[in-house]
Amino acid sequence: MEEITQRLREERKRLGFTQEELATMGGVKVNAQSIYERGLRTPNAIYLANIAKAGIDVLYVVTGRRVHD
């Protein structure tokens, strides 16, 4: 799970979002975003679908493979 949290943080920063901004886009509170990025909890499918709409490469976050690999 550590790799997922690192890739989630990497994607957020790549797109220039703050934790608060991505949390809002994902439909969660900023505390939940922080928990995801620290690896204390795994994001659910609804959150992942929501952040995909914001441009996050969810395939990369979950598997380590880019959409256009």
Secondary structure, DSSP 4 states (H G I P E B T S, - for coil): -HHHHHHHHHHHHHTT--HHHHHHHHTS-HHHHHHHHHTSS---HHHHHHHHHTT--HHHHHHS--TT-
